[in-house]
Amino acid sequence: MKHIFSLDGKLFLFLNRLADLLLLNILWLITSIPVFTIGASTTALYYVALKGVRNEENYIVRSFFRSFRQNFRQATIIWTGLLLLGIFLVYDYHICQQIATFTSSLIQNILVILGIFLIILGCYVFPVLSYFENTLQRTLINAALMSIAHLFHTALILIVIFLPGILMCRFLVVMIVGIFIYLFIGIALTGWCNSLIFRKIFERYQK
């Protein structure tokens, strides 16, 4: 019993990790409020989470804002580009729905495929940016290539990110509980779970 409550005990480690995730979640929410900074805040979240899953020395606040500052420019450019492309694809899809011809249906399918790829790229690019030092172009290319080269891991990442949202949309009780969880820990927990997957991918590309 004493071992459980010791500083090296599992309970203490669990509570310590829980506190880290709560703090990381708060930092992400605060720095994402301006919306255009979501790219930088997501990059910083993955920077901290990836250090955490590798058991590296990790001061949450200091590490988060270090990454936020260092990657702000690239992350903001990428986020803005992805957001504008996403809006463009949704708008075009809506226009094609109004036309309702064979050609427009074909274009809709193409737009759906492009939209899926854009979502997958968005899931990869910020973790890649947080882990590797590279040019903007190289970061985008590497993220795209990794997502294709590791399709099984990509599927797992998408499940971790989107399955809770799908369940929340289908069940009111899950939505209420889910909103509460995401406000306090859910975003950081999602990043942490995916960081376990990204760690396996990224370690293959380390020199």
N, C-alpha and C positions, 0 to 999 in steps of 0.2 A: 504493500500500500504506500509506503514512504517513497518507493522508487517511482510510482506513478506521479506523485506531486513534486518530485525533485526537478531541478532546472534542466536535467537531461531526460526527463520523463516524457512519454508520448503525449500526455495531456498538456504539458507546458509547451511542447513543440507545436501541437495543434493550435492552441490558443494564440501563440506567437504568430503562426502563419495566418490565422484568421484576422488578427489585428493588422498585419501587413496588407492583406487583401482589402480590408475595410478602408485603410488609409489610401491605398492605390486607387480604389474606386472613387473616393472623394476627390483626389487630385485630378483624375480623368474628367469627372463631371465639371469641376470648377474651370479647368482649362479648355473645355469644349464648349462652354456657354457662348462664346462669340461665333460659333459654327465654323467659320473659316479656319479655325485652329484645330479642328478635329483630327486632321492628318498628323499634326505635330504631337498632339496629346496621345493619339493612338500609337505612334512611334515610340514615345516615351514610356507608355504602358508596357509595350513589348520589350523595351530595353531593360526595364526593371524585372519583368517576369522571366525573361530568358536568363538573366543573371541569377535569379532565384532558383530556377529549376536546375541550374548548374552548380548550386550551392556556393556561389561566389560571394565575397563580402559585398553586402548590398544595403546601403543607406537609402531608404525608400525616397524620401523627399529630395535629397541631394542628387541622387542618380536620376530621378524623374526630370528635374528641372535642367540638369546638365544635358540630357538627351534632347529635351524640349528646345533648348537654345541652339544646340549644335545642328540639329536636323530641321529647324523651323522652316528655313527657306525651301529646301527640297520637298519636305513633307507637305507644305502648303501648296506648292506648285502642283504636286501630284494629286492632292486631294481636290483642288479646284478643277483640274483637268478631268478627273474621274467624275466629279459631280456634274460638270457641264456636259460631258459625253452622255452620262446617264439621263439627264433631262432631255437631251437631243433625241436619244433613242426612244424614250417614253412618248415624247411629242410626236415623232414620226409614226410610232406604232398606233397612236390614237388617230392620226390622220388617215392611216391605211384602213383602220376599222370603219371609218366613215365612207370610204370609197367602195369597199366590198366587191372587188373584182379578183380574177385569178392572179393577176400580176401583184395586186396589193396583198393578197394572202401569202404569196411567195415572199414578198418583201417583209411581211410580218414575221415569218419563220426565220428569215435571216436576221432580223432585228432581235428576236428572242435569243438566238445563238450568240450574237454579239453581246447582248445584255448579260447572259450567263458568264461569258468569258470575262466581261468587265467586272462582274462581281467577284469572280475567282481571283482576278488580278488584284483587286482591292484587298482581298483577304491575305494575299502574299506580300504585297509591295511594302507595307509599313513594317512588318517583322524583318524583311530583308534589309530595309533601310536602317533599322535599329541595330542590326547585327554586323553588317558589312559596310566598310567605307568604300564608296564608289561614286562615279558620276551619276547624274540623274538618268541619263539614257541607259547606262549599264545596269542601274538598279531596276529599271522597268523591264529590260530584256531578261535579266537574271530571274526576276520574279515570274515572268511569263513562262520561261523555260522550265523552272522548278515545278510550277503548277502542273505542267504537262508531263514532266518526267516522273512525277510522284502522284499518280492519279488516285491510288488507294488512300494515301495520306490527305490528298486534297478533298476526297469524299468525307473523310473523318472530320476535317476542319470545318467543312460546310455544315455537317450534322451538328457539331458543337455550337456553331454560331446561329443556325437558323431553326433547328428543331424546337428549341424552347419558344421561339417566336410563333411558329406554326401552331404549337399546342395552346399558346396564349390566345391566339385568334379563334381557336375552335371551342375553347371552354372558358366560360366567364370566371369561374373560380380560379382556374390556373392563371388567367390574366391578372386578377387582383393580387394573387400571391406573387406572381412573376414580376409585376411592376415594383412591388415592395422589395423583392430580392435584388432586382437590377439597380434600384436606387442606392442600396447599401453595399452590395458585394458582387452582384451578378456580372457586371462588365469586367471587373478585374479577374473574377473566377474563370470567365470565358477565355480571357487572354492567357491566364495561367495554364489552363487545360490545353489550349492550342500551342502554348510554348513548349509543352512536353513533346508534342508532335514535331514542331519546327526544329527543336533541338536535334532530333534524329536526322532531319533533312540537312540542316546547315552544317553539322559536323562532317558530313561527307565532302563538303566543298572547302573545308579549311586546309590551308597549306601545311 
